[in-house]
Amino acid sequence: QLQLVESGGGLVQPGGSLRLSCVASGFTLEYYTIGWFRQAPGKEREGVSGISRSGGSTKYADSVKGRFTISRDNAKNTVYLQMNSLKPEDTAVYYCAADSAPLGYVLLSPSGYRYWGQGTQVTVSS
């Protein structure tokens, strides 16, 4: 059974950092492109960052460029999202998602992903 499990969320002060992890089980992550998404209360789910199968291509939403870094360790079947300089507007439930894709392909649209984790809450507040 294909499963994605996120972890690493929590409460952090503005300007702080968190690293989210997304661990895959039931499938080999290296054959899938991965995206990180977030959804705040009353808002639509939005793409935050995506990474290609090999990790050679990445994409970021304008709102997080220069602050967030996505990476993957296919040997560990894990994708990470390092979040620095966090702002209150980053508060949301963060989800990772996976889908099979050609090499080098990265997508930030939620409709492009079939497999989703359960999400982890990130709260940025003083």
C-alpha positions as CSV (number, residue, x, y, z in Angstrom):
1,Q,0.0,0.0,0.0
2,L,1.4,3.3,-1.1
3,Q,1.7,5.7,1.9
4,L,3.2,9.1,2.6
5,V,3.8,10.3,6.1
6,E,4.8,13.9,6.9
7,S,6.4,15.0,10.1
8,G,8.3,17.9,11.6
9,G,5.6,20.5,12.0
10,G,5.0,22.5,15.1
11,L,4.8,25.9,16.7
12,V,7.7,28.3,15.9
13,Q,8.2,32.0,16.3
14,P,8.4,34.4,13.4
15,G,11.9,34.2,11.9
16,G,12.4,30.7,13.1
17,S,13.0,27.5,11.1
18,L,11.5,24.0,10.7
19,R,12.3,21.0,8.6
20,L,9.5,18.9,7.3
21,S,10.0,15.3,6.3
22,C,7.9,13.1,4.0
23,V,8.6,9.4,4.2
24,A,7.3,7.1,1.6
25,S,6.4,3.4,2.1
26,G,5.0,0.8,-0.2
27,F,6.7,2.2,-3.3
28,T,10.1,3.4,-4.5
29,L,10.2,7.2,-4.2
30,E,12.9,7.7,-6.9
31,Y,10.3,7.0,-9.6
32,Y,8.0,9.8,-8.4
33,T,8.0,13.5,-8.6
34,I,7.2,15.1,-5.2
35,G,5.4,18.2,-4.2
36,W,4.8,20.1,-1.0
37,F,1.5,21.9,-0.6
38,R,-0.2,23.8,2.2
39,Q,-3.7,24.8,3.1
40,A,-4.6,27.5,5.6
41,P,-8.1,27.7,7.1
42,G,-10.6,29.1,4.6
43,K,-8.1,29.0,1.8
44,E,-7.5,26.7,-1.2
45,R,-4.6,24.3,-1.2
46,E,-1.5,25.8,-2.8
47,G,1.7,24.5,-4.2
48,V,4.8,25.4,-2.1
49,S,7.6,23.5,-3.8
50,G,8.2,20.5,-6.0
51,I,11.2,18.4,-6.9
52,S,11.9,16.1,-9.8
53,R,12.6,12.4,-9.6
54,S,16.4,12.8,-9.4
55,G,16.3,16.1,-7.5
56,G,17.9,17.9,-10.4
57,S,14.9,20.2,-10.9
58,T,13.0,22.2,-8.4
59,K,10.2,24.8,-8.3
60,Y,9.0,27.2,-5.6
61,A,6.1,29.4,-5.1
62,D,7.1,33.1,-5.2
63,S,6.0,33.5,-1.6
64,V,8.6,31.1,-0.3
65,K,11.5,31.6,-2.8
66,G,14.8,32.2,-0.9
67,R,13.3,30.9,2.4
68,F,12.3,27.3,1.7
69,T,14.5,24.5,0.2
70,I,13.2,21.2,-1.0
71,S,15.5,18.2,-1.2
72,R,15.2,14.4,-1.4
73,D,17.2,11.4,-0.4
74,N,16.0,8.5,-2.5
75,A,18.0,6.0,-0.6
76,K,16.0,6.9,2.5
77,N,12.7,7.2,0.5
78,T,12.4,10.7,2.0
79,V,11.8,14.2,0.8
80,Y,12.5,17.3,3.0
81,L,11.3,20.8,3.1
82,Q,13.6,23.2,5.0
83,M,11.7,26.3,6.0
84,N,13.7,29.3,7.2
85,S,12.7,32.9,8.1
86,L,9.1,31.7,8.8
87,K,6.3,34.2,8.7
88,P,2.9,34.1,10.3
89,E,1.4,33.8,6.8
90,D,3.2,30.5,6.4
91,T,0.8,29.0,9.0
92,A,-1.0,26.1,7.4
93,V,-1.3,22.3,7.2
94,Y,1.5,21.1,5.0
95,Y,1.1,18.1,2.8
96,C,3.4,16.1,0.6
97,A,2.2,14.4,-2.5
98,A,3.6,12.1,-5.1
99,D,3.0,11.0,-8.7
100,S,4.8,9.2,-11.4
101,A,6.3,11.5,-13.9
102,P,9.0,11.8,-16.6
103,L,12.5,12.5,-15.6
104,G,13.0,16.2,-14.8
105,Y,9.3,16.9,-14.5
106,V,8.1,19.1,-11.7
107,L,4.6,20.3,-11.0
108,L,3.1,22.6,-8.4
109,S,-0.6,22.0,-9.2
110,P,-2.4,19.8,-6.7
111,S,-4.4,18.2,-9.5
112,G,-1.2,16.7,-10.8
113,Y,-0.7,14.4,-7.8
114,R,-2.6,11.2,-7.0
115,Y,-1.0,10.2,-3.7
116,W,-1.1,12.4,-0.6
117,G,0.0,12.3,3.0
118,Q,-2.2,13.2,6.0
119,G,-0.5,16.6,6.6
120,T,1.4,18.2,9.4
121,Q,0.5,21.5,11.1
122,V,2.9,24.4,11.0
123,T,2.0,27.4,13.1
124,V,4.1,30.6,13.1
125,S,3.3,32.8,16.0
126,S,4.8,34.8,18.7
